[in-house]
Amino acid sequence: MATAEHYPGSDEPLVSRQDSGGIATLTLNRPERFNPLSESMLDALSGAMRDVSQDPAVRVVVLAATGRAFCAGHDLREMRAQPSEPYYRALFSRCTELMLGIVGCPKPVIARVQGLATAAGCQLVATCDLAVSADTARFAVSGVTLGLFCSTPGVALSRNVARKQAFEMLITGDFIDAETALRYGLVNRVVPAGMLDVAVTELAGAIIRHPPVAVETGKRMFYRQIEASLRDAYGYAGETMACNMMAEDTLEGVQAFLDKRPPRWPHLD
């Protein structure tokens, strides 16, 4: 399954989709240009995210890429060809809607980072709920080296990485390696490149074994409460748990614990 968006002169989709065992893998597929977030790529990936968000068979989404780079950020050639403020405002608004769509997707989204992730590509990694990186990957928000501070990537980065580390990356544009990204909290796991698919599948499997109601409730609650005041966060969390407790799967899970037996999840049979 693939999106309808193709790049000129090729039958290859900009974003391809493969489904297996409840995992939908969306793959950025313009390797010769380092998978830039061009206008057409933004449209293709946004459409693919909408599709997987609404597909009840999908439990986890993996965002992957082909070639040496995960994503090199916005298409600078495209941006330079249309130097007008209204165009730039519209472009960054479209990118923002993609990022919000990833956060708003009810299924956890895992970034599979096999290579370079820069500027809005680093933003894409930071926006995903989880990230597994090859040990050869590198990360940067390097717009400042071109005279363009990575303002929108900074929104996602500063919500993943400690403040001083995030600002240092943004203000210097320096690259960090995968182990540093792990230490900073930008990625969850770093593995040898040859083990990347295994590590991603293991992480996805650790999610899929739990009832969908708990996973989808948990993702929605996590992002909503983290932006709220402490009191409001507790209020929302309490309401969420009360509703979650009434779900059929949850009642079975609690009863199974009390009965000292494995749960028989109604919605995983």
C-alpha positions in Angstrom: 0.0 0.0 0.0 1.4 3.4 -0.8 0.4 7.1 -1.0 -0.6 8.6 -4.4 2.3 11.1 -4.2 5.2 10.4 -6.6 8.2 12.5 -7.4 8.7 13.7 -11.0 9.9 11.1 -13.5 9.5 8.1 -11.2 6.8 5.5 -10.4 8.2 5.2 -6.9 6.0 6.7 -4.2 7.3 9.4 -2.0 6.0 7.5 1.1 5.4 3.8 0.9 3.4 1.7 3.4 3.8 -1.9 4.5 1.7 -3.6 7.1 2.6 -6.6 9.2 1.1 -7.9 12.5 -0.5 -4.7 13.5 2.6 -2.6 12.6 2.3 -0.1 9.7 5.7 1.1 8.4 5.7 4.4 6.5 8.9 4.8 4.6 10.2 8.1 3.2 11.5 7.3 -0.2 13.5 10.0 -1.9 17.0 8.8 -1.0 18.9 10.7 -3.6 17.7 14.0 -2.1 18.1 12.7 1.5 14.3 12.5 2.0 13.6 16.2 2.3 10.3 17.5 3.7 9.3 19.1 0.3 5.7 20.2 -0.2 4.9 16.9 -1.9 6.6 14.9 0.8 4.7 16.8 3.5 1.4 16.1 1.7 2.3 12.4 1.2 3.4 11.8 4.8 0.4 13.8 6.2 -2.0 11.7 4.1 -0.3 8.4 5.1 -0.5 9.5 8.8 -4.2 10.2 8.5 -4.7 6.7 6.9 -2.9 4.8 9.6 -4.6 6.9 12.4 -8.0 5.8 11.2 -7.1 2.1 10.5 -8.3 -0.1 13.3 -5.9 -2.9 12.3 -2.9 -0.7 13.0 -1.6 -0.8 16.5 1.9 0.8 16.1 3.3 3.1 13.4 6.9 3.0 12.4 8.4 6.0 10.5 11.4 4.9 8.4 13.4 6.1 5.5 15.5 4.8 2.6 19.1 5.7 1.8 21.8 7.3 3.8 19.6 9.9 5.5 16.5 9.6 7.6 15.5 13.1 6.7 17.5 16.2 5.9 14.7 18.7 6.7 13.0 21.1 4.4 13.8 21.2 0.6 16.1 24.3 0.5 16.0 24.4 -3.3 12.2 24.6 -3.2 12.3 27.2 -0.5 14.8 29.4 -2.2 12.8 29.3 -5.5 9.8 31.1 -3.8 11.2 33.8 -1.6 8.0 35.3 -0.1 6.9 35.5 3.5 3.3 34.2 2.7 4.8 31.2 1.1 7.1 30.5 4.0 4.3 31.0 6.5 2.2 28.5 4.6 5.0 26.0 4.3 5.8 26.0 8.0 2.1 25.8 8.8 1.9 22.6 6.7 4.9 21.2 8.5 3.3 22.0 11.9 0.1 20.2 10.9 2.2 17.1 10.1 3.9 17.2 13.4 0.6 17.7 15.3 -0.8 14.8 13.3 1.9 12.5 14.5 1.3 13.6 18.1 -2.5 13.3 17.6 -2.3 9.9 16.0 -3.9 7.5 18.6 -1.3 4.8 17.8 2.3 5.2 19.1 4.7 6.3 16.4 8.3 5.0 16.4 11.1 6.7 14.4 13.4 4.2 12.8 16.5 6.3 12.3 19.0 4.7 10.0 21.0 7.8 9.1 21.3 11.6 9.1 18.5 13.6 10.7 18.9 17.3 10.4 16.8 20.5 10.9 13.1 19.5 10.3 14.3 15.9 10.0 15.6 16.1 13.6 12.3 17.7 14.5 10.5 14.6 13.0 12.5 12.3 15.2 11.8 14.5 18.3 8.1 14.6 17.4 7.7 10.8 17.2 6.6 9.2 20.4 9.6 6.9 20.5 12.8 6.6 18.5 15.3 3.8 17.8 18.6 4.8 16.2 21.4 3.0 14.4 24.7 3.7 16.0 25.9 5.4 12.8 23.1 8.0 12.8 23.8 11.7 13.4 21.5 14.5 14.4 21.6 18.3 14.1 19.4 21.4 14.0 21.8 23.2 11.8 19.8 26.0 10.3 21.7 28.6 12.2 24.8 27.9 10.1 22.7 29.2 7.1 21.5 32.2 9.0 18.1 30.6 9.8 17.5 29.6 13.4 15.6 26.3 13.5 12.6 27.8 15.4 10.0 25.1 14.6 12.4 22.2 15.1 13.2 23.8 18.4 9.6 23.3 19.6 9.9 19.5 19.4 13.5 19.4 20.4 13.0 21.4 23.6 10.2 19.1 24.6 12.5 16.1 24.4 15.9 17.3 25.4 17.1 19.2 28.5 17.0 22.9 28.0 20.7 23.7 27.9 21.4 20.7 25.6 18.6 21.7 23.3 19.7 25.4 23.1 23.3 24.4 22.5 22.2 22.2 19.5 20.0 25.1 18.2 22.5 27.9 18.7 25.6 26.1 17.4 24.2 23.9 14.7 26.7 21.2 15.8 26.0 17.5 15.0 25.7 15.0 17.8 26.2 11.2 17.4 23.7 8.6 18.3 25.1 7.9 21.7 24.9 11.6 22.6 21.3 11.6 21.3 20.5 8.7 23.6 22.1 10.5 26.6 20.2 13.7 25.8 16.9 11.8 25.5 16.3 12.4 21.8 16.2 8.7 21.1 15.2 5.7 23.3 17.6 3.1 22.0 20.8 2.9 20.0 21.8 -0.4 18.3 24.2 -1.5 15.6 22.8 -0.7 12.1 22.3 -4.4 11.3 20.1 -4.8 14.4 17.8 -1.8 13.8 14.8 -3.7 12.4 15.0 -6.2 15.2 15.1 -3.5 17.9 12.2 -1.6 16.3 10.1 -4.8 16.1 10.9 -5.7 19.7 9.8 -2.2 20.9 6.6 -2.3 18.7 5.9 -5.8 20.1 6.2 -4.6 23.7 3.4 -2.1 22.9 1.1 -4.4 20.9 0.9 -7.0 23.6 -1.2 -4.5 25.7 -4.9 -3.8 25.1 -5.5 -1.0 22.6 -7.7 0.9 25.0 -4.8 1.4 27.4 -2.3 2.3 24.8 -4.5 4.9 23.0 -5.8 6.3 26.3 -2.2 6.6 27.5 -0.8 8.4 24.5 -3.7 10.9 24.5 -3.3 11.5 28.3 0.5 11.8 28.2 0.5 14.7 25.8 -2.5 16.5 27.2 -1.3 16.5 30.8 2.3 17.4 30.1 1.2 20.8 28.8 -1.2 21.5 31.7 -0.6 22.9 35.2 0.1 20.3 37.9 -3.5 20.6 39.4 -5.1 20.4 35.9 -2.9 17.5 34.9 -4.0 15.5 38.0 -7.6 16.4 37.4 -7.4 15.2 33.8 -5.4 12.1 34.7 -8.0 11.1 37.3 -10.9 11.5 34.9 -9.0 9.5 32.3 -8.2 6.6 34.7 -11.9 6.5 35.9 -13.0 6.2 32.3 -10.2 3.7 31.5 -11.3 1.5 34.4 -14.7 1.0 32.8 -13.3 -0.5 29.6 -14.0 -4.2 29.1 -10.3 -5.0 28.7 -9.3 -3.2 31.8 -11.9 -4.9 34.0 -10.7 -8.2 32.7 -7.1 -7.3 33.4 -7.8 -6.3 37.0 -9.9 -9.5 37.5 -7.2 -11.7 36.1 -4.7 -10.1 38.5 -7.0 -10.8 41.4 -7.6 -14.4 40.2 -3.8 -14.9 39.7 -4.3 -16.0 36.1 -3.2 -14.6 32.7 -5.8 -12.1 31.3 -8.0 -13.0 28.4 -8.2 -9.7 26.6 -11.6 -9.4 24.8 -10.1 -7.1 22.1 -7.0 -9.1 21.4 -8.6 -12.4 20.8 
